[in-house]
Amino acid sequence: MSLTPPPPPPPPPFASETSEKDKVKKMPEGMSEEERAAAEARQRSFERSLAGPSVGKAGLMRDQTEVNRIIAEASKGSKNRYYLNQVRKDKELTEKIEWYRAKRDELMKMADRERLEVEADRILIEVEATRDLSQVVVHVDMDAFYASVEVQRDPTLKGKAFGVGQGVLTTASYEARKYGCRSGMAGFIAKKLCPHIVLTKMHFDLYIAASKAVREVLVQYDENLMMASLDEGYLNITPYMSIHNMTATEVVSQLRAEVEAKTQLTISAGIAPNRMLAKICSDKNKPNGQYEMEFDRGVVTKFMRDLPVRKIPGFGRVTERCLEGLGVETCGDIYTRRVELLAMDHWFGFRGLCKAYLGIADNNVAPGKREERKSVGVERTFRDKTDDEDILNELASIAEELEKDLERLQYAGKTVTVKYKMHTYENKTRAKSVPKYITTSKDILPIALELLKRELPLRIRLLGIRLSTLKDLTLPDKGIKGFFASPTKKRRPNAEAGPSRSSTPTHVDDDDLPEMMRLEAESQDAAADVFDLTGEADDTPDSPLPSAGVSDTGSPPPSAGVLGKRKASDQAHLLGPICPICDKALGAGVSNQGLNEHIDWCLNRDAIKEASARSPKKTKVEKDPDRGDGRVSRKKAKQDFPSGPAASVGKAKGKGQGKGGMLDWLKRGG
């Protein structure tokens, strides 16, 4: 007779369920109802921020607000440096939000509101015209990936509440998530939420092997499979559907069944016209489910209208709070507040917000390109270090590991950045650029030592080195060296383009942490002070809200124009020598003398242009009374010929076209 194990105890009641009066007593006396409501909203927002990036994920059975409050209570204390740092950052962000509000009010007082509305509607119509419903994009996401692999390693964990990672959880089983446990959470807090939770060690070799087995299945459906991490990726199944005469639902069901049959791991999927929507949809029927969005613009816009802005991939906690400060909580609020948001375009990126409101995003699915990589780095996390010699030895070890990664990935770089996290959880970076490309620890370590020794003594818990301004060593050498190099001398062709490893892996299960780890990077790096010893120091932290096209981590996407130019230059290299100054291909018939003459011209072209500029011209210019040189200043030109949202301030009033059916449709949200 088999005995059924007793069910786990129910979630313990929260103290707040019987202490609402105590919560009211904590508020200062004499506050109005409006002030009290605002203070309570700020406290809830702070508690949500403190709870981490994985709030609201699938599997939670408790009220998230109460979970956030318990985490905040457990984190309090004068000795909890992380909590104190979060309090400091929250205060700075609150001040920033107040500045945004004041700036909005200032701009709206000067603005021609009617004209701004016309301009906003015009931009919405332009963005809508870019909608593409022709491609079927699928986002696949493994269910509690690390936890599922751990169950395969140790079957006794099945059905139990457990977390992977002992100091900090990288993921939690669905049984543990019911109690509020999730990735990025300290182990002691997880035990407060779920006293019977079991914490296991990480086994990265098993996770990598399982991820490889999953990819072998996925690539059969799209050879351009775009993996975002070990446990999630994007596919374009449009060609597969056409060749096999199958619907999207049939293809994804078959795909999920094959993954489970081969790996005994379940996978959830979202089907939509673009990557953003597919990512959102994959979380709708977790775990082990799929969700397909109708390929109809009316359905898409209706779906987005009530969606919280935090659900948009790339919108982190800082962005969420800043938008909330301007009255934007859902994507539908973007349209309602479009006039104010257009006036704040410089800080918020109005076109990007329009895309979120309309559900329009990139539907291109392709693996990452080597030229898109911006840096290679190694970081290590450890218990607090204070001894100078110990810290410098750690730095030397990191430099050696970075050299191995650079050799494996076949990159060199010019900018060395040392990153360290203080015992107060503040991140600091120090950077220096050098004139030549470097790739060995012999060259990297002296620069890193110079940067770090300036800061000693320190008490740190994380240390890392990053090399940026990269050069791809798999490409043929350009310039004089490439021209005279032996044609038989070649670089290793199969260099990896993937992310570099770290001694202490910081990747967490993306069932809990979305692609590119944007939220963790946002929370850790938003307050980082960046210094470049090649220029002036800047203590000003980055704006918590990026401009259009910039992620919450502050890193803009690679320019397609730059990448295209690079590719064309590589092809031109086959046609003759490349000038090392301007990178121009000179043609296969150019001699060594011709190359030298061209280089001489490039080196002196600035002097030639300056001499040409001094030649008298009869061009008539209007004098600027504010300048003594008779030229029109740039500031004056901008005032005379305004463009963009600012052009709507102070212009003659008038209604533009475009108030027809399309605008009516946009107002209705489809």
C-alpha positions in Angstrom: 0.0 0.0 0.0 1.6 3.3 -1.1 1.3 6.2 1.2 0.6 9.6 -0.2 2.8 12.3 1.3 0.9 14.9 3.2 0.4 18.2 1.3 2.7 21.1 2.2 1.3 23.4 4.9 -0.7 26.3 3.6 0.9 29.7 3.3 1.2 31.3 6.8 -1.1 34.3 7.3 0.5 37.7 6.9 0.7 40.0 9.8 -0.8 42.8 7.8 -4.1 40.9 7.6 -4.8 42.0 11.2 -2.7 45.1 11.4 -4.4 47.6 9.0 -4.8 50.0 11.9 -1.1 49.8 12.7 -0.3 50.7 9.1 -2.5 53.8 9.4 -0.8 54.8 12.7 2.6 54.8 11.0 1.5 57.7 8.7 2.3 61.1 10.0 -0.5 63.0 11.7 -2.1 65.9 9.9 -2.0 64.4 6.5 -4.9 64.9 4.1 -6.5 61.9 2.5 -4.9 62.8 -0.9 -1.4 63.0 0.8 -2.0 59.8 2.6 -3.0 58.0 -0.6 0.1 59.3 -2.4 2.3 58.2 0.5 0.8 54.7 0.5 1.2 54.5 -3.3 4.9 55.4 -3.0 5.4 52.8 -0.3 3.8 50.1 -2.4 5.9 51.1 -5.4 9.1 50.9 -3.3 8.1 47.5 -1.9 7.5 46.3 -5.5 10.9 47.6 -6.5 12.5 45.9 -3.5 10.8 42.6 -4.3 12.9 42.3 -7.4 12.4 41.9 -11.2 10.4 38.7 -11.1 7.3 39.8 -9.4 4.0 38.8 -11.1 5.5 35.6 -12.7 3.4 32.5 -13.3 2.7 30.3 -10.3 2.1 32.8 -7.5 -0.9 32.0 -5.2 -0.5 34.7 -2.7 -1.4 38.4 -3.1 1.7 40.0 -4.7 1.3 43.2 -2.7 1.5 41.3 0.6 4.5 39.3 -0.6 6.2 42.6 -1.5 5.5 43.9 2.0 6.9 40.8 3.7 10.1 41.0 1.7 10.5 44.7 2.6 10.0 43.9 6.3 12.4 41.0 6.2 15.0 43.2 4.4 14.9 46.1 6.9 17.6 46.8 9.4 20.6 49.1 9.8 23.0 46.2 8.9 21.2 45.3 5.7 23.3 47.4 3.2 21.3 46.2 0.2 18.1 47.6 1.8 19.7 50.9 2.6 21.1 51.2 -0.9 17.6 50.5 -2.3 16.2 53.2 0.0 18.8 55.7 -1.3 18.1 54.8 -5.0 14.4 55.0 -4.4 14.8 58.5 -3.0 16.9 59.6 -6.0 14.3 58.1 -8.4 11.5 59.9 -6.6 13.3 63.2 -7.0 13.9 62.4 -10.7 10.2 61.8 -11.2 9.3 65.1 -9.5 11.7 66.8 -11.9 10.0 65.1 -14.9 6.6 66.3 -13.6 7.9 69.9 -13.2 9.5 69.8 -16.7 6.2 68.5 -18.2 4.2 71.3 -16.6 6.7 73.9 -17.7 6.6 72.6 -21.3 2.9 72.4 -21.5 2.5 76.0 -20.3 4.4 77.1 -23.4 3.0 74.5 -25.8 0.3 74.8 -28.4 -1.6 71.8 -27.2 -3.9 71.5 -30.3 -0.8 71.5 -32.6 1.0 68.9 -30.4 -2.1 66.7 -30.6 -2.1 66.9 -34.4 1.6 66.1 -34.5 1.1 63.1 -32.1 -1.7 61.8 -34.3 0.5 62.1 -37.4 3.3 60.1 -35.7 0.8 57.4 -34.6 -0.4 57.0 -38.2 3.2 56.8 -39.4 4.0 54.1 -36.9 0.8 52.2 -37.7 1.8 52.2 -41.4 4.8 50.0 -40.4 2.7 47.2 -39.0 3.6 43.8 -40.5 1.3 40.8 -39.9 2.9 38.6 -42.5 5.3 36.7 -40.3 4.5 34.1 -37.6 7.0 34.5 -34.8 7.1 32.1 -31.8 8.8 32.8 -28.5 9.6 29.6 -26.6 10.4 29.6 -22.9 11.3 26.5 -20.8 9.3 26.0 -17.7 11.3 26.6 -14.5 14.3 25.4 -16.5 17.0 25.1 -13.8 14.5 23.6 -11.4 13.3 21.0 -14.0 16.8 20.0 -14.7 17.5 19.6 -11.0 14.4 17.3 -10.7 16.0 15.1 -13.4 19.2 15.0 -11.4 17.4 14.3 -8.1 13.9 12.9 -8.6 13.2 13.2 -4.9 12.8 16.9 -5.5 9.7 16.4 -7.6 6.6 17.9 -6.0 8.6 19.7 -3.4 9.1 23.5 -2.9 12.7 24.1 -3.7 15.0 26.7 -5.0 18.2 26.5 -7.1 21.1 28.4 -5.5 21.8 28.7 -1.8 22.9 32.3 -1.2 20.6 33.8 -4.0 17.9 31.8 -5.8 18.4 31.6 -9.6 14.9 30.1 -9.9 12.3 28.3 -7.8 10.0 25.4 -8.4 6.3 26.1 -9.1 5.5 24.7 -5.6 7.8 27.3 -4.1 6.4 30.1 -6.3 3.0 29.6 -4.7 4.5 31.1 -1.6 6.1 34.1 -3.3 9.6 32.6 -3.8 11.3 33.5 -7.1 14.7 34.2 -8.8 17.0 36.9 -7.4 15.7 36.4 -3.9 18.0 35.9 -0.9 17.8 32.4 0.6 16.9 33.7 4.1 13.9 35.7 2.7 12.8 32.6 0.7 12.7 30.7 4.0 10.6 33.4 5.6 8.0 33.1 2.8 8.2 29.3 2.6 9.8 27.8 5.8 9.9 24.2 4.3 11.7 25.3 1.0 14.7 23.1 0.0 17.8 25.0 -1.4 20.0 23.1 -3.9 23.4 23.8 -5.4 23.7 24.9 -9.1 24.9 22.5 -11.8 25.6 24.6 -14.9 27.1 21.7 -16.9 23.6 20.0 -16.7 21.8 23.2 -17.7 24.1 23.7 -20.8 23.7 20.2 -21.9 19.9 20.4 -21.6 19.8 23.7 -23.5 21.8 22.1 -26.3 19.3 19.3 -26.6 16.4 21.7 -26.8 18.1 23.8 -29.4 18.7 20.7 -31.6 14.9 20.3 -31.7 14.1 24.0 -32.3 16.6 24.5 -35.1 14.6 21.9 -37.2 11.8 24.4 -37.3 13.8 27.5 -38.1 17.5 27.3 -39.1 17.8 31.0 -38.0 16.8 30.2 -34.5 17.5 33.2 -32.2 18.4 32.1 -28.7 18.0 34.8 -26.1 19.4 32.7 -23.2 19.9 29.1 -22.2 16.2 28.5 -21.8 14.4 30.8 -24.3 14.5 31.7 -27.9 12.6 33.0 -31.0 11.6 31.2 -34.2 10.0 32.4 -37.4 7.9 29.4 -38.5 6.3 31.0 -41.5 8.4 29.0 -44.0 7.9 25.8 -42.1 4.1 26.3 -42.1 4.1 26.8 -45.8 6.3 23.8 -46.7 4.4 21.4 -44.4 1.0 22.9 -44.9 0.4 23.3 -41.2 -1.2 25.9 -39.0 0.8 27.8 -36.4 -1.0 26.0 -33.6 -0.2 22.6 -35.1 3.5 23.4 -35.6 4.0 24.7 -32.1 2.1 21.8 -30.5 4.3 19.4 -32.5 7.4 21.3 -31.5 6.6 21.3 -27.8 5.8 17.6 -27.9 9.1 16.8 -29.6 11.0 18.8 -27.0 9.3 17.0 -24.1 9.8 13.6 -25.8 13.6 14.2 -26.3 14.4 16.0 -23.0 11.6 15.3 -20.6 11.3 19.0 -20.1 8.2 21.1 -20.8 8.1 24.3 -22.8 5.7 27.2 -23.1 5.2 29.2 -26.3 3.6 32.4 -27.5 2.6 32.9 -31.2 2.3 36.4 -32.5 3.2 38.7 -35.5 6.4 40.0 -33.8 8.9 39.2 -31.1 7.5 41.6 -28.5 4.0 40.2 -28.7 5.3 36.6 -28.8 7.3 37.2 -25.6 4.2 38.5 -23.8 2.0 35.7 -25.1 4.4 32.9 -24.0 3.6 33.9 -20.4 -0.1 33.6 -20.8 -0.5 29.8 -20.4 2.4 28.8 -18.3 3.5 26.2 -17.5 3.4 23.8 -20.4 1.0 25.7 -22.6 0.8 27.9 -25.6 -1.1 31.0 -26.6 -1.7 32.4 -30.1 -2.7 36.0 -30.8 -5.0 36.6 -33.7 -3.2 38.3 -36.6 -5.6 41.2 -36.7 -4.7 44.8 -35.9 -7.9 45.4 -34.0 -7.3 42.4 -31.7 -3.7 43.4 -31.2 -4.5 47.0 -30.2 -7.3 45.9 -27.9 -5.0 43.4 -26.2 -2.3 46.1 -25.7 -4.7 48.8 -24.5 -5.2 47.3 -21.0 -1.7 45.8 -20.7 0.4 47.2 -17.9 3.5 49.0 -19.3 5.7 46.8 -17.1 4.7 43.8 -19.3 6.4 45.3 -22.3 9.8 43.6 -22.8 12.4 46.3 -22.2 10.3 48.3 -19.8 11.9 47.8 -16.4 11.1 49.0 -12.9 12.6 52.5 -13.4 10.7 53.0 -16.6 7.5 51.8 -15.0 7.8 54.2 -12.1 8.7 57.2 -14.3 5.7 56.6 -16.6 3.4 56.1 -13.6 4.6 59.5 -12.4 3.2 61.0 -15.6 0.0 59.1 -15.3 0.8 56.2 -17.6 0.1 52.8 -16.1 -1.3 50.9 -19.1 -0.4 51.0 -22.8 -3.8 52.6 -23.4 -2.7 55.6 -21.2 0.0 56.3 -23.8 -2.7 57.4 -26.2 -4.6 59.3 -23.5 -1.4 61.2 -22.5 0.1 61.4 -26.0 0.3 65.2 -26.0 2.3 65.4 -22.7 4.5 62.4 -23.8 5.2 64.1 -27.1 6.4 67.2 -25.3 8.6 64.9 -23.2 9.9 63.1 -26.2 13.5 63.9 -25.4 13.4 61.9 -22.2 10.8 59.2 -23.1 11.1 58.5 -26.8 7.5 59.1 -28.1 7.8 56.8 -31.2 8.9 53.9 -29.0 5.9 54.5 -26.7 3.6 54.6 -29.8 4.9 51.2 -30.9 4.1 49.8 -27.4 0.6 51.2 -27.6 0.0 49.8 -31.0 1.7 46.4 -30.4 4.3 47.0 -33.2 7.8 45.6 -32.9 10.6 43.9 -34.8 9.6 40.6 -36.4 13.1 39.8 -37.7 14.4 36.5 -36.2 18.1 35.8 -36.7 21.0 34.7 -34.5 23.3 37.4 -33.1 26.1 38.7 -35.3 29.6 39.0 -34.2 29.8 42.7 -35.1 26.9 43.5 -32.8 29.0 42.5 -29.8 30.1 45.6 -27.8 32.3 44.1 -25.0 33.8 41.0 -23.5 34.0 40.8 -19.7 34.5 38.6 -16.6 33.0 39.3 -13.2 33.2 37.5 -9.9 31.1 37.8 -6.8 32.5 36.9 -3.4 32.2 37.7 0.3 33.4 41.2 1.3 37.1 41.8 0.5 39.1 44.5 2.3 42.7 43.5 1.9 44.4 45.4 -0.9 46.7 42.5 -1.8 43.8 40.1 -1.9 41.8 42.4 -4.2 44.7 42.9 -6.6 45.4 39.2 -6.8 41.7 38.7 -7.6 42.0 41.3 -10.3 45.0 39.5 -11.8 43.1 36.2 -11.9 40.2 37.9 -13.6 42.5 39.3 -16.2 43.9 35.9 -17.0 40.4 34.5 -17.4 39.4 37.4 -19.6 42.4 36.6 -21.8 41.1 33.1 -22.3 37.7 34.3 -23.2 39.2 36.8 -25.7 41.2 34.0 -27.3 38.2 31.7 -27.4 35.9 34.4 -28.9 38.6 36.0 -31.1 38.3 39.6 -30.1 40.7 42.4 -29.2 39.8 45.8 -27.7 41.0 49.3 -26.8 39.0 50.3 -23.7 39.5 48.6 -20.4 36.8 49.0 -17.7 37.1 47.9 -14.1 33.8 47.4 -12.4 33.4 46.8 -8.6 30.5 46.7 -6.3 30.9 48.3 -2.9 29.8 46.6 0.4 26.9 49.1 0.2 25.8 47.6 -3.1 26.8 50.7 -5.1 28.3 49.9 -8.5 31.4 51.8 -9.6 33.2 51.6 -13.0 36.6 53.1 -14.0 37.7 53.1 -17.6 40.7 54.0 -19.7 41.3 53.8 -23.5 44.6 52.9 -25.2 45.7 53.7 -28.7 46.2 50.1 -29.8 44.1 46.9 -29.7 45.0 44.6 -26.8 44.0 41.0 -26.0 46.4 39.5 -23.5 46.4 39.8 -19.7 50.0 41.1 -20.0 48.5 44.2 -21.7 45.2 44.4 -19.8 46.3 43.9 -16.2 48.6 47.0 -16.0 45.8 49.2 -17.1 43.3 47.6 -14.7 45.8 47.9 -11.8 46.3 51.5 -12.6 42.5 52.1 -12.5 41.9 50.2 -9.3 44.9 51.3 -7.3 43.6 54.8 -7.4 40.5 53.7 -5.5 42.2 51.7 -2.7 41.4 51.0 0.1 38.1 49.4 -0.7 35.6 47.1 0.7 34.0 45.2 -2.2 31.8 42.2 -2.9 32.1 42.1 -6.8 35.0 42.7 -9.1 35.2 42.5 -12.9 37.1 43.6 -16.0 35.5 44.4 -19.4 37.2 45.1 -22.7 35.2 47.2 -25.2 35.8 49.1 -28.5 36.2 45.7 -30.0 37.9 44.4 -33.1 36.8 41.1 -34.7 40.0 39.1 -35.2 38.2 36.6 -37.5 38.0 39.3 -40.2 41.0 40.0 -42.5 43.4 42.6 -41.3 42.8 46.0 -42.9 45.3 48.7 -43.8 49.1 48.3 -44.3 49.4 45.1 -42.2 46.7 43.4 -44.1 48.1 44.6 -47.4 51.5 43.0 -46.7 50.2 40.0 -44.8 50.7 36.5 -46.2 47.5 35.2 -47.8 48.1 31.9 -46.1 47.9 33.5 -42.7 44.4 33.2 -41.5 42.5 33.6 -38.2 40.6 30.8 -36.6 37.3 30.7 -38.5 34.9 29.2 -36.0 35.3 31.7 -33.2 32.3 31.8 -30.9 30.0 34.9 -30.8 28.2 34.0 -27.6 28.5 35.6 -24.2 31.6 35.2 -22.2 31.5 33.1 -19.1 31.8 34.3 -15.5 33.3 32.5 -12.5 30.2 33.2 -10.5 27.3 32.9 -13.0 24.8 35.6 -12.7 22.4 34.3 -15.3 19.1 33.3 -13.8 16.2 31.2 -15.2 14.5 33.4 -17.7 11.1 32.0 -16.7 11.9 34.6 -14.0 14.3 36.9 -15.9 13.6 38.1 -19.4 16.0 38.2 -22.4 19.2 40.2 -22.1 18.8 40.3 -18.3 17.6 43.8 -18.6 16.0 44.2 -15.1 18.9 43.0 -13.1 21.3 45.2 -15.1 18.9 48.1 -14.6 18.7 47.7 -10.8 22.4 47.3 -10.4 23.8 49.8 -12.9 21.4 52.7 -12.9 23.3 54.3 -10.1 26.8 53.4 -11.4 29.3 56.3 -11.6 31.3 56.0 -14.9 34.8 57.6 -15.1 37.0 57.7 -18.1 40.5 58.6 -17.2 41.1 59.7 -20.8 38.7 62.6 -20.3 36.9 64.4 -17.5 35.2 62.6 -14.6 31.4 62.7 -14.6 29.6 62.1 -11.3 26.2 62.5 -12.8 24.2 59.2 -12.9 22.5 58.2 -16.1 18.9 59.2 -16.5 16.7 56.4 -15.3 14.5 56.6 -18.4 16.3 56.1 -21.8 15.5 57.8 -25.0 13.9 56.0 -27.9 15.8 53.0 -29.0 17.7 52.6 -25.7 17.1 49.8 -23.2 16.7 50.3 -19.5 20.3 49.2 -19.1 21.3 52.3 -21.0 22.8 50.4 -24.0 21.5 51.5 -27.4 21.0 48.8 -30.0 23.7 48.5 -32.7 23.3 50.8 -35.7 22.2 48.9 -38.8 23.9 51.6 -40.9 27.2 51.0 -39.2 26.9 47.3 -39.5 26.1 47.6 -43.2 29.0 49.8 -43.8 31.3 47.4 -42.1 30.1 44.5 -44.2 30.5 46.5 -47.4 34.1 47.5 -46.4 35.0 43.8 -45.8 33.8 43.0 -49.3 35.7 45.9 -50.8 38.9 44.6 -49.2 38.9 41.8 -51.8 39.2 44.5 -54.5 42.5 45.9 -53.3 44.4 47.5 -50.4 42.5 49.3 -47.7 43.6 52.7 -46.5 44.4 52.4 -42.8 43.2 56.0 -42.2 39.8 56.1 -44.0 39.1 52.4 -44.5 38.5 53.0 -48.2 39.2 50.3 -50.8 41.6 51.6 -53.4 41.2 49.0 -56.1 43.1 45.9 -57.0 45.4 47.8 -59.4 46.7 50.3 -56.9 50.5 50.1 -56.3 52.4 50.6 -53.1 53.3 54.1 -54.2 49.6 54.9 -54.9 48.7 53.6 -51.5 51.3 55.8 -49.8 50.1 58.9 -51.8 46.6 58.3 -50.7 47.7 57.9 -47.0 49.6 61.2 -47.2 46.4 62.9 -48.5 44.3 61.4 -45.7 46.7 62.5 -43.1 46.7 66.1 -44.4 43.1 66.4 -45.6 42.1 68.5 -42.5 44.7 71.0 -43.3 43.6 71.0 -47.0 40.0 71.6 -46.0 40.9 74.3 -43.6 42.9 76.1 -46.4 40.0 75.7 -48.7 37.6 77.2 -46.2 39.7 80.3 -45.9 39.1 81.0 -49.6 36.7 84.0 -50.1 33.2 83.1 -51.1 30.4 85.4 -52.3 27.7 83.5 -50.4 25.3 86.0 -48.8 24.7 85.4 -45.1 22.3 87.1 -42.8 24.1 88.7 -39.8 23.2 87.6 -36.4 23.2 90.6 -34.0 24.1 88.2 -31.2 27.4 87.3 -32.8 30.3 89.5 -33.9 31.5 87.4 -36.7 28.5 88.0 -39.0 27.4 84.4 -39.1 24.1 82.8 -38.1 24.5 80.8 -34.9 23.2 77.3 -34.6 21.0 78.3 -31.8 19.6 81.1 -33.9 19.0 78.7 -36.8 17.1 76.3 -34.6 14.9 79.1 -33.3 14.2 80.3 -36.9 13.6 76.8 -38.3 12.3 74.6 -35.5 11.5 71.0 -36.0 10.0 68.1 -34.0 7.8 68.5 -31.0 9.4 71.9 -30.0 8.1 73.3 -33.3 4.6 73.1 -32.0 5.4 75.6 -29.3 4.7 79.2 -30.4 3.6 78.4 -34.0 0.4 79.7 -35.6 -2.6 77.6 -34.7 -4.1 75.4 -37.2 -5.5 71.9 -37.7 -3.7 69.4 -39.8 -5.1 66.6 -41.9 -5.5 63.1 -40.7 -8.6 63.3 -38.6 -10.3 60.7 -40.6 -11.0 57.0 -40.3 -7.5 56.0 -39.2 -7.6 58.4 -36.2 -11.0 57.3 -35.2 -9.8 53.7 -35.3 -6.8 54.6 -33.2 -8.9 56.4 -30.6 -11.1 53.4 -30.3 -8.0 51.2 -29.8 -8.9 49.1 -32.8 
